[in-house]
Amino acid sequence: MGSSLLFHGDGKRAKSFFTRALKLDENCLSAHWLLGEYHSTQDEKEMALVHYRRCLEIAPDRQGPAFMIAALGEDASPDRAPDDYVSEFFDWYADHFESHLTENLKYIGPQEVAKALRTVRPDGVGHLIDLGCGTGLAGVALAGLASRLTGVDLSGAMLERAKATGAYANLVQLDLVSALQAQADGVAEAAVAVDVLVYVGVVESVFAELKPVLAIDGVLIATFEEGDHIEDWDLSAAGRYRHTEDYLRKTAANAGLEVISISRTSLREEYEVPVPSLIATFQKRG
Ligand SMILES: C[S@@+](CC[C@H](N)C(=O)[O-])C[C@H]1O[C@@H](n2cnc3c(N)ncnc32)[C@H](O)[C@@H]1O
């Protein structure tokens, strides 16, 4: 009940459920975790830290609490969100994901990426890899533009929903880098990364592993949240990475990907405020 209320913006009532849960079991991991999230959304950093630190004590093997403590600025940011944090978070989020994102947060990433692909490939492409495919929103938006879709994601629950869309010929449960390493050279005419590189700070390894997988002239269309007054990238208190346009240009050039376009836009809201985002199209040259 509490997590559902929190997702749908009723933090106050959500908090009362978490507090009641802690009265029944003071070591209730999910209540501490969600109270951490609640206080973080209220800008109550010290209270958020209390709960995330309790999570660390209760479940020292989980990487999520340390990641959120780093996101709150108490530790150095890791290069990317830990795999177990991503898979556990999205396994738990999967039921709410589509309604929360599209209705509450007015998310339009998949449609905008489809539009960007149509601009550079009006006749569509053959094999396309959807990196961090989630529940398959992008697969559905891209279905008429690619003759074969492969989806990659760490979360089994998100992949189950992607499978149910019927849009994907193949679904792979791995992290982005391992999934790309498992692909044959030149196998994809396009790749998309829609709202997934917000869980990766240092994107070098993703670009480097994608390059051989793309056919000559293959394209990558990726979305990012844009950081202001930061160097290259940073991790926000919400546990999402932000990047600068300069960093993306530099990283693409080092990986041998040409920048076709990078445009400023907003793909979703946070607290009813549009989140500054970038949508970038890269192309592999021969
Ligand atoms: C915000 S959702 C976006 C899903 C989908 N692309 C969309 O636009 O609806 C991010 C997805 O990326 C996946 N993800 C995050 N980091 C990942 C990683 N390193 N490797 C594979 N999947 C990852 C998550 O499990 C989640 O399903």
The ligand as an SDF file (V2000), in Angstrom:
LIG
                    3D

 27 29  0  0  0  0  0  0  0  0999 V2000
   13.5720    3.7190  -16.8230 C   0  0  0  0  0  0  0  0  0  0  0  0
   13.5400    2.1310  -17.4990 S   0  0  0  0  0  0  0  0  0  0  0  0
   13.3430    2.4740  -19.2440 C   0  0  0  0  0  0  0  0  0  0  0  0
   12.7480    1.3060  -19.9840 C   0  0  0  0  0  0  0  0  0  0  0  0
   12.4960    1.5320  -21.4620 C   0  0  0  0  0  0  0  0  0  0  0  0
   13.7000    1.7920  -22.1950 N   0  0  0  0  0  0  0  0  0  0  0  0
   11.5090    2.6680  -21.6620 C   0  0  0  0  0  0  0  0  0  0  0  0
   11.9160    3.7080  -22.1830 O   0  0  0  0  0  0  0  0  0  0  0  0
   10.3360    2.4990  -21.2760 O   0  0  0  0  0  0  0  0  0  0  0  0
   15.2450    1.6420  -17.4080 C   0  0  0  0  0  0  0  0  0  0  0  0
   15.4400    0.1440  -17.7010 C   0  0  0  0  0  0  0  0  0  0  0  0
   16.8390   -0.0760  -17.8810 O   0  0  0  0  0  0  0  0  0  0  0  0
   17.2170   -1.2590  -17.2010 C   0  0  0  0  0  0  0  0  0  0  0  0
   18.6380   -1.1160  -16.8540 N   0  0  0  0  0  0  0  0  0  0  0  0
   19.2100   -0.1520  -16.0890 C   0  0  0  0  0  0  0  0  0  0  0  0
   20.5440   -0.3170  -16.0460 N   0  0  0  0  0  0  0  0  0  0  0  0
   20.8120   -1.4020  -16.8230 C   0  0  0  0  0  0  0  0  0  0  0  0
   22.0150   -2.0700  -17.1820 C   0  0  0  0  0  0  0  0  0  0  0  0
   23.2110   -1.6560  -16.7460 N   0  0  0  0  0  0  0  0  0  0  0  0
   21.9310   -3.1530  -17.9970 N   0  0  0  0  0  0  0  0  0  0  0  0
   20.7150   -3.5800  -18.4590 C   0  0  0  0  0  0  0  0  0  0  0  0
   19.5420   -2.9820  -18.1490 N   0  0  0  0  0  0  0  0  0  0  0  0
   19.5990   -1.9120  -17.3420 C   0  0  0  0  0  0  0  0  0  0  0  0
   16.2800   -1.3430  -16.0140 C   0  0  0  0  0  0  0  0  0  0  0  0
   16.1590   -2.6600  -15.5350 O   0  0  0  0  0  0  0  0  0  0  0  0
   14.9770   -0.7780  -16.5880 C   0  0  0  0  0  0  0  0  0  0  0  0
   14.1400   -1.7670  -17.0910 O   0  0  0  0  0  0  0  0  0  0  0  0
  1  2  1  0
  2  3  1  0
  2 10  1  0
  3  4  1  0
  4  5  1  0
  5  6  1  0
  5  7  1  0
  7  8  2  0
  7  9  1  0
 10 11  1  0
 11 12  1  0
 11 26  1  0
 12 13  1  0
 13 14  1  0
 13 24  1  0
 14 15  1  0
 14 23  1  0
 15 16  2  0
 16 17  1  0
 17 18  1  0
 17 23  2  0
 18 19  1  0
 18 20  2  0
 20 21  1  0
 21 22  2  0
 22 23  1  0
 24 25  1  0
 24 26  1  0
 26 27  1  0
M  CHG  2   2   1   9  -1
M  END
$$$$
